[in-house]
Amino acid sequence: MSLIQCRNLNRYFGTGDNRVHILKNINLDIAKGDFVAIIGQSGSGKSTLMNILGCLDAPTSGSYRIGGEETADMNADRLAALRRKRFGFIFQRYNLLGTLTARDNVALPAVYAGVPQQQRARRADMLLAKLGLQGKENNKPSELSGGQQQRVSIARALMNGGEIIFADEPTGALDSQSGENVLDIIRQLHRDGHTVIMVTHDPHIAAQANRIIEIRDGEIISDRSQNPVPKPAELTTLPEKHGWTFFKDQFAEACKMSLQAVAAHKMRSLLTMLGIIIGIAAVVSVVALGKGTQEKILKDISAMGTNTIGIYPGKGFGDRSRHRIKTLTVADSEAIAKQSYVAATTPLMQNTGTLTFRNTDLSATLYGAGEQYFDVRGIQVAQGRGFDADDVKQRAQVVVIDPNTRKKLFPDNVNPLGKTVLFKKRPLTVIGITAEQKSGFGGGDNLQMWSPYTTVMSRISGDKHINNITVKIKDEVNSQVAEKSLTELLTARHGTQDFFMNNSDSIKQTVESATGAMTLLVSSIALISLVVGGIGVMNIMLVSVTERTREIGVRMAIGARQGNIMQQFLIESVLLCLLGGFLGIALSFGVGALFNRFVAEDYSMAFSTGSIVGAVLCSSFIGVLFGFIPAKNAAKLNPIDALVHD
């Protein structure tokens, strides 16, 4: 049985009125070990016939069998396996990949066969040495002469065995001496047992073959043998690998080739990534800014007193008559302090009047509070001390002042501790100075002082009611549940709900909700730039597919599956987006460093691991989403259409 059998092969190009009949009822048999030269004038159909025999193209009608197997029944991957296992191609224009070395070009068919790296590198070096290219293994095609490039092409054809060698005008681009060298190699391949099918228009070159087939206007007009077909010899072939290791190696090689492709076009890759870089940087920076703002506001709230509930007389802050309502008492504060869920409590009353020291008169506010007030409100005493339970019990005439009061009342660095001031003509001894409150919820420029509430009630105001009660809830207790219990307690004591509460936890939740919504809004806007960047990646990858169509054809000719092509371009797309994502994250850190150093004083951008991981995942998803169409388009290309693409 013949190795190759063609029966009534026809090939048409075009449609309708432009339909052209290129091959007409070709019947052909080629034996194993034969050396066939297909000769004819330009446009006669000889190259089309070789492309069909090499499974780079398919006939419009008729039967083509290789080893008794009908090629029309094979899908794209089976045809790729046939080219990979049994065929080797020697092209007129060499078709070497410019980004790869001579060794890597030769080894490429073995990559798609799943041969381990060291094994294929050794074989590639052996083939190059056999063809007189020892020492040129690491040279790229641009560093080799035309004859050397053609020898690299021949070595690639032999990499997986090359039972059948297809040579398309192998000397057409070479000078006479290099052409003779290549012909010598092809004759030697035939003697070694390879079946050789060569296309040429030169009768001198065709005369080297055992058999000459002449084509004119798509028909075989002569088929003559001039030398007997030698007995075919056994050829060394590389077995294909399968299993988990095979797929792992295929993925690793695809990643390596994708990196080489990205590195070979640095400027284009950078411009492709630009949209992703800006989008990721915008998202991460906005989230960091929102988180930093949130932390700043929550810190200010904590300065007011963490997990606290303020109780006030009246119906709410909008109640104009609430300042005239007197319902809260010290007894209410003492009753609340006995509750198991309460950590501390302090009554508070407020009194505004004239503060005098020597010849200086100022308007100030004096707060009457319990000994736990400073702890409940998170206020630090920077100098001296705060008042204690004994001071409250003895109605001590002591006062703690804020930094504003110290500046206005005691200039020229006078130490106020131990000094006596008059508030509403009542003497008070300064025992402490509070720390500066940077919180936006602080007292601002107002002059504030604190004395025991017993002192204020008995010696200054004479009032029996207090303005409010501040309650600190235990950390393990839910403040919402505590607020409900306090409401029930005071309602039972007063007989009606003549008070309202302000829960710091509610403020915290409101701030978190508001800043979260703002961050989400701005992040959503920033995501638009990511989508735009993704579309840019897709467009550039589509252009890349067009630019690299010949490369795709070469890969398919030497046995790449559709999945290999799709995987490579998809990995390239994801790689570009991932690199863009990491560069975007780095850019956002740079923006954050500048912001924290030169822009913000009271707060800083706070980067979260979640937003960074999300940015990386988002860029990967964009790479897959927008890289799929270009990758699919590349995988669906017809091998011969890709090879002849300019």
C-alpha positions in Angstrom: 0.0 0.0 0.0 1.2 3.5 -0.9 2.1 5.9 1.9 0.2 8.7 0.2 -2.9 8.2 -2.0 -4.9 11.0 -3.8 -8.0 10.2 -5.7 -9.9 12.8 -7.8 -8.6 15.8 -5.8 -10.1 19.1 -6.7 -9.4 22.5 -5.2 -11.3 25.7 -5.9 -10.6 29.2 -4.7 -13.1 32.0 -4.6 -16.9 32.0 -5.0 -19.4 32.9 -7.7 -18.0 34.5 -10.8 -14.6 34.6 -9.1 -14.4 30.9 -8.5 -11.2 29.4 -9.9 -10.4 25.7 -10.4 -6.8 25.3 -9.2 -6.4 21.5 -9.0 -8.4 19.2 -11.4 -9.0 15.6 -10.6 -5.5 14.8 -9.2 -4.8 11.1 -8.8 -1.4 10.4 -7.2 0.4 7.6 -5.2 3.7 8.1 -3.4 5.5 5.2 -1.8 7.4 5.3 1.4 11.0 6.4 0.9 10.3 8.1 -2.5 11.9 11.4 -3.6 9.3 13.3 -5.6 9.8 16.6 -7.3 6.6 18.4 -8.3 7.5 20.8 -11.1 5.5 23.4 -13.0 5.2 27.0 -13.9 4.1 29.7 -11.5 0.3 29.3 -11.0 0.2 25.7 -12.2 -1.1 24.5 -8.8 2.1 22.7 -7.6 2.3 24.6 -4.3 -1.4 24.1 -3.7 -1.0 20.4 -4.1 2.0 20.3 -1.7 0.0 22.2 0.9 -2.8 19.7 0.6 -0.4 16.8 0.9 1.1 18.5 4.0 -2.4 18.9 5.5 -1.9 22.7 5.6 -4.9 23.0 3.2 -7.8 20.8 2.4 -9.2 19.7 -1.0 -12.6 21.0 -2.1 -13.5 17.5 -3.1 -11.8 14.1 -3.6 -10.0 11.8 -1.2 -6.6 12.1 0.4 -5.2 9.2 2.5 -2.0 9.1 4.4 -1.0 5.6 5.7 -4.5 4.4 4.7 -6.2 7.0 6.9 -8.6 9.5 5.3 -7.6 13.0 6.2 -11.1 14.4 5.5 -12.3 12.6 8.7 -9.7 14.3 10.9 -10.4 17.4 12.9 -8.0 20.3 13.4 -6.1 18.7 16.3 -5.7 15.3 14.6 -4.3 17.1 11.5 -2.0 19.0 13.8 -0.9 15.7 15.4 -0.2 14.3 11.9 2.0 17.3 11.0 3.7 17.1 14.3 4.5 13.3 14.2 5.1 12.5 10.6 5.8 15.7 8.6 8.6 18.2 8.4 8.5 21.4 6.4 11.3 23.2 4.7 10.0 26.6 3.5 11.4 28.9 0.8 11.4 31.8 3.3 12.6 29.7 6.2 9.7 30.9 8.5 11.9 31.0 11.6 10.6 32.8 14.7 12.7 35.9 15.1 12.3 36.1 18.9 13.7 32.5 19.4 17.3 31.3 19.2 18.3 28.6 16.6 18.1 25.9 19.3 14.6 27.1 20.4 13.4 27.2 16.8 14.6 23.7 16.1 13.1 22.4 19.4 9.7 24.0 18.9 8.0 20.9 17.3 9.1 18.9 20.3 7.5 21.4 22.7 4.1 20.6 21.2 4.9 16.9 21.4 5.5 17.3 25.2 9.2 16.3 25.1 11.1 17.3 28.3 13.2 20.4 27.9 16.6 18.8 28.4 15.9 16.0 26.0 14.7 18.3 23.2 17.6 20.7 23.8 20.1 17.8 23.4 18.4 16.6 20.2 18.3 20.2 18.8 22.0 20.7 19.4 22.7 17.3 17.8 20.8 18.2 14.7 22.4 21.6 14.4 25.8 20.1 14.8 25.0 17.5 12.2 24.1 20.3 9.8 27.3 22.2 10.4 25.8 24.8 12.8 27.7 23.9 16.0 28.3 27.1 18.0 25.3 28.8 16.4 22.8 27.4 18.9 22.1 30.6 20.7 22.0 32.9 17.6 18.7 34.4 16.5 17.7 34.2 12.9 18.8 37.8 12.3 22.3 36.8 13.2 22.4 33.9 10.7 23.0 33.9 6.9 20.3 32.7 4.5 21.9 29.3 4.1 22.3 28.9 7.9 18.7 29.9 8.4 17.6 27.2 5.9 19.7 24.6 7.7 18.0 25.6 11.0 14.7 25.1 9.1 15.8 21.6 8.0 16.9 20.7 11.6 13.4 21.8 12.8 11.8 19.6 10.1 13.8 16.6 11.5 13.1 17.4 15.2 10.2 15.0 15.8 11.4 12.5 13.1 10.2 14.0 9.9 9.1 10.8 8.2 7.8 12.9 5.2 9.8 16.1 4.3 7.9 18.8 2.4 10.3 21.2 0.7 8.7 24.2 -0.9 11.3 25.9 -3.3 14.0 25.2 -0.6 16.7 26.9 -2.6 14.6 29.8 -4.0 16.0 32.4 -1.6 19.6 31.2 -1.6 22.7 31.9 -3.7 23.9 29.0 -5.9 26.5 27.7 -3.4 24.1 27.7 -0.4 21.5 26.2 -2.7 23.8 23.3 -3.6 24.6 22.7 0.1 20.8 22.5 0.9 20.3 20.1 -2.0 23.1 17.9 -0.7 21.4 17.8 2.7 18.0 16.9 1.1 19.6 14.1 -0.9 21.2 12.8 2.3 17.9 12.9 4.0 16.4 10.8 1.3 19.3 8.3 1.6 18.6 8.2 5.3 15.1 6.9 4.6 13.0 10.1 4.6 10.2 10.4 2.0 10.9 13.8 0.3 8.3 15.8 -1.6 9.8 18.9 -3.2 8.2 21.7 -5.2 10.4 23.6 -7.6 10.2 25.3 -11.0 13.8 24.5 -11.8 14.4 21.4 -13.9 18.0 21.1 -12.7 16.8 20.8 -9.1 14.0 18.5 -10.0 16.5 16.2 -11.7 17.9 15.3 -8.2 14.7 13.4 -7.4 13.8 9.8 -8.2 10.5 10.9 -9.6 9.3 14.0 -11.4 5.7 15.0 -11.5 4.8 17.9 -13.8 1.7 20.0 -13.4 0.2 22.4 -15.8 -3.1 24.3 -15.3 -4.0 22.2 -12.3 -3.5 18.8 -14.0 -0.7 16.3 -13.9 0.6 16.1 -17.4 3.5 13.8 -16.7 4.8 11.5 -14.0 8.1 9.8 -14.7 10.5 7.9 -12.5 14.2 8.1 -13.2 15.7 6.2 -10.3 14.3 3.2 -8.3 12.9 3.9 -4.9 15.4 2.6 -2.3 14.3 0.4 0.5 13.2 2.8 3.3 15.2 2.8 6.4 14.0 3.1 10.0 13.9 6.6 11.3 14.3 8.0 14.8 11.2 9.6 16.1 10.4 11.3 19.4 7.5 9.7 21.3 4.8 12.1 22.4 4.1 12.6 26.1 0.7 12.6 27.8 -0.8 13.0 31.2 -0.6 15.7 33.9 3.1 16.3 33.3 2.4 16.9 29.6 -0.2 19.6 30.3 2.0 21.2 33.0 4.9 21.4 30.6 2.7 22.7 27.8 1.4 25.5 30.1 5.0 26.3 31.3 6.2 26.5 27.7 3.2 28.7 26.7 4.0 31.1 29.6 7.7 31.2 28.5 6.8 32.0 24.9 4.3 34.6 26.0 7.0 36.3 28.1 9.3 36.3 25.1 6.6 37.8 22.9 5.8 40.5 25.5 9.5 41.3 25.9 10.1 41.4 22.2 7.6 44.3 21.8 8.2 46.3 25.0 6.7 49.7 23.8 3.6 48.1 22.4 3.2 46.0 25.6 3.6 49.1 27.8 1.0 51.1 25.7 -1.3 48.1 25.9 -1.0 48.0 29.7 -1.5 51.7 30.1 -5.2 51.6 30.5 -5.0 48.7 33.0 -2.2 50.6 35.0 -4.3 53.7 35.2 -7.5 51.8 36.1 -5.9 49.6 38.8 -4.0 52.6 40.3 -7.3 54.6 40.4 -9.2 51.8 42.1 -6.6 51.0 44.7 -5.9 54.7 45.4 -9.5 55.6 45.8 -10.2 52.6 48.1 -7.1 53.6 50.1 -8.2 57.2 50.3 -11.7 56.2 51.4 -10.3 53.8 54.0 -7.9 56.4 55.3 -10.8 59.0 55.5 -12.9 56.5 57.3 -10.2 55.6 59.8 -9.6 59.3 60.4 -13.3 60.0 61.2 -13.6 56.9 63.3 -10.5 58.0 65.2 -12.2 61.3 65.8 -15.3 59.5 67.0 -13.2 57.4 69.3 -11.7 60.6 70.8 -15.2 61.4 71.9 -15.4 58.2 73.8 -15.5 54.7 72.4 -18.7 52.6 72.7 -20.5 55.4 74.6 -24.1 56.5 74.8 -25.1 60.1 75.6 -28.4 60.6 77.4 -30.1 64.1 77.1 -33.4 65.6 78.2 -36.1 66.4 75.6 -37.1 64.7 72.4 -34.0 65.3 70.3 -31.3 67.8 69.2 -33.9 69.5 67.0 -36.2 70.2 70.0 -35.8 73.9 70.7 -37.2 73.6 74.2 -34.9 70.8 75.3 -32.5 73.3 77.1 -35.4 74.2 79.4 -36.3 70.6 80.2 -34.9 69.4 83.5 -35.4 65.6 83.9 -32.1 64.0 84.4 -30.6 63.7 87.9 -27.5 62.4 89.6 -29.6 59.5 90.9 -30.3 58.5 87.3 -26.6 58.3 86.7 -26.0 56.3 89.9 -28.8 53.8 88.9 -27.3 53.4 85.5 -23.8 52.8 87.0 -25.2 49.7 88.8 -26.2 47.9 85.6 -24.0 44.9 84.7 -23.4 46.0 81.1 -22.1 49.4 82.1 -18.4 50.0 82.4 -18.6 53.5 83.7 -20.9 56.5 83.8 -20.6 60.2 84.5 -23.2 62.9 85.0 -22.5 66.2 83.2 -23.7 69.7 83.6 -22.7 72.8 81.7 -22.3 76.3 82.9 -21.0 79.3 81.0 -19.6 82.4 82.7 -16.7 84.8 83.1 -13.3 83.3 84.0 -10.9 85.6 85.7 -7.2 85.4 86.5 -5.5 88.6 87.7 -6.4 91.2 85.2 -7.6 88.9 82.5 -11.4 88.2 82.0 -12.5 85.6 79.5 -15.8 83.8 78.6 -15.5 80.1 79.3 -17.5 77.0 79.8 -17.3 74.9 83.0 -18.4 71.3 82.9 -19.4 69.6 86.1 -18.6 65.9 85.7 -17.8 62.7 87.7 -14.4 61.3 88.3 -14.8 58.8 85.4 -15.5 61.5 82.8 -12.0 61.7 81.3 -11.9 57.9 80.9 -15.4 57.7 79.4 -14.7 60.5 76.9 -11.2 59.4 76.1 -9.6 62.6 77.2 -6.0 62.5 78.3 -4.6 64.7 81.1 -1.2 66.0 79.9 -0.1 67.8 83.1 -1.1 67.5 86.7 -4.0 65.2 87.5 -7.7 64.9 87.0 -10.1 65.0 90.0 -10.9 61.8 91.8 -13.8 60.3 93.8 -12.7 62.1 97.0 -12.8 65.4 95.1 -16.3 64.7 94.0 -17.4 63.6 97.4 -15.8 66.6 99.2 -17.0 69.0 96.6 -13.4 70.2 96.1 -12.9 73.5 94.4 -10.6 72.2 91.8 -10.6 72.5 88.0 -8.9 70.9 85.0 -8.4 73.2 82.0 -7.9 72.7 78.3 -4.9 74.0 76.3 -6.9 76.9 74.9 -7.6 78.1 78.4 -4.0 77.8 79.4 -2.8 79.9 76.3 -5.3 82.6 76.8 -5.2 82.8 80.6 -1.6 82.0 81.3 0.7 83.6 78.7 4.5 83.8 78.8 4.8 80.1 79.8 3.4 80.7 83.3 2.8 77.3 85.0 -1.0 77.3 85.8 -0.8 74.2 88.1 -1.7 75.3 91.7 -2.9 78.7 90.5 -6.4 79.9 91.6 -8.8 81.3 89.0 -12.3 82.7 89.5 -15.3 81.4 87.6 -18.4 83.5 88.3 -16.3 84.9 91.2 -16.0 81.4 92.7 -12.3 80.4 93.4 -11.1 77.2 91.7 -7.6 75.7 91.9 -6.0 74.4 88.7 -4.9 70.8 89.2 -4.5 69.5 85.6 -4.3 70.4 81.9 -5.7 68.2 79.2 -3.8 67.1 76.1 -4.5 68.8 72.8 -7.5 67.3 71.1 -7.0 67.1 67.3 -10.4 65.5 66.8 -12.8 67.4 64.5 -15.3 66.7 67.2 -13.3 68.6 69.9 -14.1 72.0 71.4 -12.3 74.1 68.7 -11.3 77.5 70.1 -13.7 77.5 73.0 -12.3 77.7 76.5 -13.3 74.5 78.4 -12.8 73.5 82.0 -13.9 70.6 84.2 -14.8 70.4 87.9 -16.5 67.8 90.1 -20.3 68.0 89.4 -20.9 68.2 93.1 -18.8 71.4 93.2 -20.6 73.0 90.3 -24.1 72.1 91.6 -23.5 73.2 95.2 -21.0 76.1 94.8 -21.6 77.6 91.4 -25.0 76.9 89.7 -27.2 75.7 92.6 -29.0 73.5 90.0 -30.4 70.1 91.1 -30.6 68.6 87.6 -27.9 67.7 85.2 -27.6 68.4 81.5 -26.7 64.9 80.3 -25.3 61.5 81.3 -22.5 59.8 79.4 -22.4 56.0 79.7 -19.5 53.8 78.6 -20.7 50.3 77.6 -18.5 47.3 78.2 -16.6 46.2 75.1 -18.3 42.7 74.9 -21.8 44.2 75.0 -23.7 45.2 71.9 -24.3 48.9 72.2 -27.7 48.7 70.5 -28.9 46.2 73.1 -27.5 48.4 75.9 -29.3 51.4 74.5 -32.6 49.5 74.6 -32.0 48.4 78.2 -31.1 52.0 79.3 -34.3 53.3 77.6 -36.4 50.8 79.5 -34.6 51.6 82.8 -35.0 55.4 82.6 -38.6 55.2 81.3 -39.5 53.1 84.3 -37.8 55.7 86.6 -39.4 58.8 85.0 -42.7 57.2 84.1 -42.4 58.5 80.5 -39.7 58.8 77.9 -38.7 62.4 78.4 -35.1 61.9 77.2 -33.3 60.8 74.0 -30.0 59.1 73.4 -27.0 59.5 71.1 -25.2 56.3 70.5 -21.5 56.7 69.3 -21.8 53.3 67.7 -24.6 54.6 65.5 -22.5 57.5 64.4 -19.7 55.0 63.7 -22.0 52.9 61.6 -23.3 55.9 59.7 -19.8 57.1 59.0 -18.7 53.6 57.8 -21.8 53.4 55.6 -21.4 56.9 54.2 -17.6 56.5 53.5 -18.2 53.0 52.2 -20.9 54.2 49.8 -18.6 57.1 48.6 -15.7 54.7 48.1 -18.0 52.3 46.2 -19.2 55.1 44.0 -15.8 56.5 43.1 -14.4 52.9 42.7 -17.2 52.2 40.2 -16.3 55.2 38.2 -12.6 54.1 38.3 -13.7 50.6 37.1 -14.8 52.2 33.9 -11.2 53.0 33.1 -10.5 49.3 33.7 -13.1 48.3 31.2 -11.7 50.8 28.7 -8.2 49.4 29.4 -9.6 45.9 28.8 -11.0 46.9 25.5 -7.6 48.4 24.6 -6.0 45.1 25.5 -8.5 43.3 23.2 -7.8 45.7 20.3 -4.1 45.4 20.7 -4.2 41.6 20.9 -6.4 41.6 17.7 -3.8 43.7 16.0 -1.1 41.4 17.4 -2.9 38.4 15.9 -2.9 40.1 12.6 0.7 41.1 12.8 1.8 37.6 13.9 -0.4 35.6 11.5 2.6 34.1 9.8 4.0 33.1 13.2 0.7 31.4 14.0 0.9 29.6 10.6 4.4 28.4 11.3 3.4 27.0 14.7 0.4 25.2 13.2 2.6 23.8 10.4 5.0 22.2 12.9 2.2 20.7 14.9 0.7 23.2 17.3 -2.9 22.4 18.3 -5.6 25.0 18.2 -5.6 24.8 22.0 -1.8 25.6 22.1 -2.4 28.8 20.0 -5.4 29.9 22.0 -3.5 29.2 25.3 -0.5 31.2 24.2 -2.5 34.3 23.2 -4.8 34.1 26.2 -1.7 33.8 28.5 -0.2 36.9 26.7 -3.4 38.8 27.4 -3.6 37.8 31.0 0.2 38.5 31.4 -0.2 42.0 30.0 -3.1 42.7 32.4 -1.3 41.2 35.4 1.8 43.2 34.7 -0.4 46.3 34.2 -2.1 45.4 37.5 1.2 45.1 39.4 2.4 48.4 37.9 -0.9 50.0 38.8 -0.5 48.9 42.4 3.1 50.2 42.5 1.8 53.5 41.0 -0.9 53.8 43.6 1.7 53.1 46.4 3.8 56.0 44.9 0.7 58.2 44.9 0.0 57.2 48.5 3.6 58.0 49.6 3.4 61.5 48.0 0.0 62.1 49.4 1.0 61.1 52.9 4.2 63.1 52.8 3.1 66.4 51.1 -0.7 66.6 51.0 -2.3 65.2 54.1 -1.5 66.3 57.7 -4.2 64.7 59.8 -4.7 61.5 58.0 -3.2 59.2 55.4 -4.2 56.8 52.6 -4.7 53.4 54.1 -4.0 50.5 51.6 -5.8 47.3 52.3 -4.8 43.8 51.3 -8.3 43.1 50.1 -8.2 45.9 47.5 -4.8 44.9 46.3 -5.8 41.2 45.9 -9.1 42.3 44.3 -7.1 44.5 41.8 -4.9 41.6 40.8 -7.9 39.3 40.4 -9.7 42.0 38.5 -6.8 42.5 36.1 -6.6 38.7 35.6 -10.3 38.5 34.8 -10.1 41.4 32.3 -7.2 39.6 30.7 -9.2 36.4 30.3 -12.4 38.2 29.3 -10.9 40.6 26.7 -8.2 38.2 25.5 -10.6 35.4 24.7 -11.8 36.7 21.3 -8.3 37.5 19.9 -7.1 34.1 21.2 -10.0 32.3 19.6 -9.5 34.1 16.3 -5.8 33.1 16.3 -6.7 29.4 17.0 -9.3 29.3 14.2 -6.9 30.5 11.5 -6.3 28.2 8.5 -2.6 27.1 8.6 -2.0 27.9 4.9 -3.8 31.2 5.0 -1.7 32.2 8.0 1.5 31.1 6.3 1.0 33.1 3.1 -0.2 36.2 5.0 2.0 39.3 4.5 
